[in-house]
Amino acid sequence: MIASVLPTYSRAPLTFVSGAGSWLVEEDGRRFLDLGAGIAVNALGHAHPALVAALAEQANALWHVSNLYNIPAQQKLADALVEQTFADTVFFTNSGTEACELAVKMARKYWHDKGAPDRTEIITFSGSFHGRSSAGIAAAGSEKMTKGFGPLLPGFTHLEFGDHDALRAAVSDKIAAIMVEPIQGEGGIRPLPDACLKGLRDLCDQHGILMILDEVQCGMGRTGKLFAHEWAGVTPDIMMVAKGIGGGFPLGAVLATENAASGMTAGTHGSTYGGNPLACAVGGKVMDIIGDDAFLAEVNRKAALMRQKLEGLVAAHPDVFEAVRGTGLMMGLKCKATNTDVVAAGYGQGVLTVPAADNVVRLLPALTITDEEIATAVDLLDAAASQVKGADA
Ligand SMILES: *Cc1c(COP(=O)(O)O)cnc(C)c1O
């Protein structure tokens, strides 16, 4: 008999009942140090007092009004995002994959309105992840996500990650946009080198192609900048955001320049819940905290500390780990042993990590993790690694 919850997830046998900061409490009372943070969602940890207060205050005043009316919390968050980024305008969604939907629609509408309605093709890369909607799976294009779900949304050109020749060969007057994650998350914490992101920007500029960055996982302070592309000194035309921006409340956004968004006039797009007062009250507070230079400086300091300790961990377990990779507090341990064995051993030691493709264990702690917790985290990972049978064993 099918489970009452559609069985699309393989779940660990853990049931968390409460959380505070970087810690979660299981129903049997065990405490777990959370280095997954809901897959980069709980950017400020669990039950951050300022977020709880913002949510409670909004909940007492007004939960929901339609986008038929003004929503002050939405306006405030949009203003803050415009103020602190490349963007001139913002549309709010409830998730990352809805942001992907709009990014695709926006790029196509742009060219339609410019008198090039055939310019619909979007270049994407192997190993990418853009969510599970029809556009999201078609964009990523992996067999794992698309098999059995055809016919797929047409209009995506899939290139091998890092194949510069294929990229140059694919450019034509049919290409509307290039969509890329500055650091692939699900793909295994694979950073696009700064020089490549710059190169992509140049290519886009030469051919008038729109650059869409998917910062759903790597954005919102995760890498030590508000958005990851800032490290490369380039800006996109359109950017997808979600995960960390809601701090645990479902919220996403598409940020765009005035030019890229020029086709999106009244009636061309909408969402019932997107930008809802509860989500934006929380998102506004998240932005207040993460958008602060002193906060981001702390993220960078802690990231350097954690990186150094993780290099020591890898050196201590050469049969289990191969390397540390990533930027800021978006880190991956490339494994020699099986990544899911390392994650499972972590459960036994009271530490939560997240597997990713390319045999990587992802570490995406709350950006508020303390120095002491970083030390504890690496001790727990060390104990977990000692339980894992290495590749050579
Ligand atoms: C998680 C993720 C998405 C999809 O977000 P959902 O909220 O699950 O729809 C899209 N892109 C990237 C890079 C992600 O990490």
The ligand as a Gaussian input file, in Angstrom:
#p B3LYP/6-31G(d) Opt

LIG

0 1
 C       17.086000      24.283000      -4.084000
 C       17.437000      24.859000      -5.370000
 C       16.448000      25.191000      -6.323000
 C       15.002000      24.838000      -6.136000
 O       14.423000      25.451000      -5.027000
 P       13.043000      24.907000      -4.460000
 O       12.685000      25.904000      -3.405000
 O       13.290000      23.522000      -3.942000
 O       12.084000      24.902000      -5.582000
 C       16.842000      25.820000      -7.484000
 N       18.132000      26.113000      -7.721000
 C       19.113000      25.815000      -6.847000
 C       20.512000      26.204000      -7.144000
 C       18.795000      25.168000      -5.648000
 O       19.766000      24.849000      -4.787000

